[in-house]
Amino acid sequence: MKILLIKGIVAAAFAALSFMAPNRPVARISADEDAIKKVIIAETEAFWDKDFSTLANQWAHGNYVRVVGWWPRGGVTVMKGWSVIGGRMEKLITDNPEKNHQQVRRENINIRVSGNMAWVTFEQYGTDTGETAMDMPGLSYETRILEKQDGHWKIVYAGWLLDGGTESNQTKK
């Protein structure tokens, strides 16, 4: 009888442990990672589809948001605050209204979530569609920082460095 009682207590303990908090953060992070990926994809697609409203919805609209990037055609780009970032993106889209039919590929995605902040790095490969104002052909090294606001992830920082090659420098080594 004692053995049966001990087996029952052990089984109950294992069952209780399986429902405790350590498993919950893993599920939450996985859901956050999926939501973050969707924001990054939606923002990129809206940029090339020339859909400013959808693009703007992926961003926080504060003075603290930033864009920092480099590409051969434009050199260094630094924009501070949503009013500047949004204004420039809206003008770029208005001046170039035709959809840019990109075939984007992302690799080596690294997502770190800590509370209501997330840091993402990835390699992105764009195609050359001939639209010089908006194309980013080849490899670019991308960084995004996102903030969770009212339950929704929003971009607060976008960084990019267009290498232009067709494979990562890590692959070349």
Stockholm file with secondary structure:
# STOCKHOLM 1.0

chainA/1-173         MKILLIKGIVAAAFAALSFMAPNRPVARISADEDAIKKVIIAETEAFWDKDFSTLANQWAHGNYVRVVGWWPRGGVTVMKGWSVIGGRMEKLITDNPEKNHQQVRRENINIRVSGNMAWVTFEQYGTDTGETAMDMPGLSYETRILEKQDGHWKIVYAGWLLDGGTESNQTKK
#=GR chainA/1-173 SS CHHHHHHHHHHHHHHHHHTSTTHHHHHHHHHHHHHHHHHHHHHHHHHHHTCHHHHHHTBCCSTTCEEEEEETTTEEEEEESHHHHHHHHHHHHHHSCSCCCCCCEEEEEEEEEETTEEEEEEEEEECCCSCTTTCCCEEEEEEEEEEEETTEEEEEEEEEEECCCSSCHHHHC
#=GC SS_cons         CHHHHHHHHHHHHHHHHHTSTTHHHHHHHHHHHHHHHHHHHHHHHHHHHTCHHHHHHTBCCSTTCEEEEEETTTEEEEEESHHHHHHHHHHHHHHSCSCCCCCCEEEEEEEEEETTEEEEEEEEEECCCSCTTTCCCEEEEEEEEEEEETTEEEEEEEEEEECCCSSCHHHHC
//
